[in-house]
Amino acid sequence: MSGTLNKVMLIGHLGDEVKIHYFEGGNCIARFPLATNETYTNRQTGEKVTNTDWHNIVVRNKAAEICEKYLSKGDKVYVEGRLKNRQWQGEDGNTRYSTEVHVQDFTFLTTKKESLANAQQMPDNSPRQETQKVSGPAAPMDETEEEDDLPF
């Protein structure tokens, strides 16, 4: 294979509010942290362990304005994009590095308020509903959702 691929797909929860910066000419950029979790059971202790990874998300222009308007801390979102590395000089003179996910597509899955309301109203084993969607592919199925009648 002679080509290369740089593609990232994440489903996670916002760790903070969306911060947006406007440039001359009307362009803008929004940034927010996204948390993804890995949960497993420790074989020796039988204890449930959760590891959280944090991702730096970058969204540009109209998509950035949509994210700022509709997303808030705790909301669950699907993002798709590419990894980009950047470096800069810190105030102390040291070179700093950062890896970011530059978003090309996203889907809002649930808001924090809806998640809390659903948790109080529905038992844990009932199907979850997808809520607001903006653009892009359908969100991957949650483990608790019912499967469709598909021929494959």
N, C-alpha and C positions, 0 to 999 in steps of 0.2 A: 504494500500500500504506500503510495508516494505522497498522498495528502495528509493533512493534519486536522485535528479536531479540538476545539476549545469550547466546551459546552458544559454548563452547570445547571442543574435543576434542584431546587430546594423547596421544602415545605417547612415553615417554622413560624415562630411567634416574634413579633416586634419587641425588642428589648428597650425601646425608648421612642419618643415622638419623632416624626419625620422632620428633619431640619433642611430647609431649602435656602439656596443662595441664587440671587438674580444677577446676571451680567449685563453689561451695556449691549444693546441690540435686541434685548428681550429674551435671550436664552436663559435657562436656569438649570440647576443641578440639585437633586435632593439626595440625602444620605440618611440611612438608619441601620442600626444593628439588628440582625436576625438570629434567633437562637434555634438550633436543631438539637434534638435529644436522642440519645441511644440508651435503651434500658435493657438490662439483663440481670439474671439471678446468679449470685456468687455460689459456685458449687460447694465450696467448703463451709460457708456460713449459712447458706440458704437465704441470704439477705438480698433484697432487690436494690440494684445499683443503677443510678442514672448519671450519664455523662453528658454535659452540654457543650456544644461547639458554637462559637460566635462567628458570624460572617458580616463583613462590611458591605452593605448594599448601596449601589449608586444608580440613580434613575435620572434621566435627562428630559428637559423641555416639558411638553404637554403631559407626558406620563408622570413626571415629577410633581406637577401641580395637582393631578388627580390623586396621587398617593398622599400628598400633604392634606388635601381636603377630606379624604375618606378614611385614612388609616390612623390608628392611634396605638399606643403602647398596649401590648397583650393581644392584638389582633393576629389571626392566623392567615398567612398569605403564601401563595405559590409563586415563585419567581424563576425565570429562566433567562440565562444570559451567558456571559463569558468571563473568565478570570483575567484580571489585569493586575500586574505588579507595578508599583511606583515607588520612587525614592525621593527624599528631600533632605535638606539640612535642618536639623533641629536648632532651637535657640542656643543650646549648649555647644553647637558646632559639630555634633555627631551626625552621621548619616543615618536616617530612619528609613524603614521599609514597610510597605503595606500591601496586602493582597486584597483586592476588591472584586465583587461580582457586579459587572456592568449589565444591568437588566435590559433585555430585549423584549420580554413578554412577561405578563403577570396576571394573576387571578386572585381576587379577594375571596377567601374561603369563609371565615367567620369573624365577627367582631367580638371583642372581649365581653361586651354586654350580652350578646346572643349566646355565647358559650356558657356564661354563668346562668342565664335563664334556662337554657336547655338542660344543663346539669341538674337544676332544681326540679324541672318538670318531667324529664324522661328518665326511666330506669337505664342503667348502664348497658343493657343488652339490646335496646331498641335502635333502629337505624337513625343515623344523623342526617340532617338536611343540609345541603349546600345553600348558601345564601347569596350574597351579592357577587356578581361576576363582572369583570370589566372587559378584558379581551384575552385572546389566546386560547390555548387548548383546554379541553375539559380537565378539571382537576382529577388526579388519580383517585381511585376508590379507596375509601377508608376501610379498614378491616371489618368494621361493624356494619357496613352498608350491605344491602341485599344485592345479589348479583343479578344482572339483566339476563334475559333469555336470548343469548347470542349463540349463533351456530358454531362458534369456535371457542 
